[in-house]
Every structure is written in structure tokens, then in C-alpha cells.
């Protein structure tokens, strides 16, 4: 029986059943033969099923948000500036949140589960570092404000205190 196939947007055929794989027909390729009402995927036709027995199904796509979360996590560590690292890490966690929950319930739904895990870990590290850097920066700014207001003593006495402490030891 002769078949027609749509390969790269072009109609090819008629070709015999034995030639279908040779012209690049896959289970998802649309084919038609005399007696069919409309074009159908080759894999859906029972008479062609034996051709695709050893062909694995297409690999599922990447977990949604995995790459974006990884980029945000890496940037949160690299740009570990006050507030910026905190926000980038938070957004990295936010982007991967739903995908990670879905991954935990069905890890085979998509490929790239490792990328998703790494994205979560890197975003968590960036978020924690962002909190630490932001807190330290806030304390330093607060100290200088208090010093300018005269609430905290001058730093000019610090070398004297350190010198006396070293001599005492």
C-alpha cells in the first residue's frame, strides 16, 4: 500500500510501507493513504506500529522555571550586594517553587530534574547570603549614623584600645 507523508512541510509520496522510515517518517509524522478520511500521525496507524516498535518516545521538555531559577540563583550569589542578592535569591525560589512541588510528586514528568534541584539549592544559598549581607550592611550604616549623631564614640580611640589590649596580654 502506498502512503503520502508530510516531511519538513512538504508532501512526499507515494512511497511503500517499507520506504517510510527511509524518508524520515517518525511516529509523529502525518501520513495519508487511500481510504483514509484525513491525515493522521504514523504512530496511530495499527498497520505501521511495527515500524516504530524500537523507537523511544520523544524526550519530555525541561522543567518549567529550572533554567530561570538557576540563572537567578547564580546571579544572587554573584551579585551578593545588599538587597540585590536577597531579591534575586527570592525570585529564584519563587520561579522554581511550583515546578519543584510537581517534581517531588512525579520526577519523570520532565527531564532535567537535576537542573531544577541545583536551581533550588543555589537560589536558597543566594537568598541566605543576601539576608546576611543586607543585615551586615544595615548594621554598618546604623553604626555610622549613630556615630555621626554622637551616640557612639569615635573610632579614633580604637587603635589606642587595641594597643592597650595587646600590651596587657
PyMOL commands that set and color helices and strands:
alter all, ss='L'
color gray80, all
select helices_A, chain A and resi 17-19+21-23+42-44+46-52+66-78+84-105+113-148+155-168
alter helices_A, ss='H'
color red, helices_A
select strands_A, chain A and resi 2-7+10-16+30-33+40-41
alter strands_A, ss='S'
color yellow, strands_A
deselect
rebuild
show_as cartoon
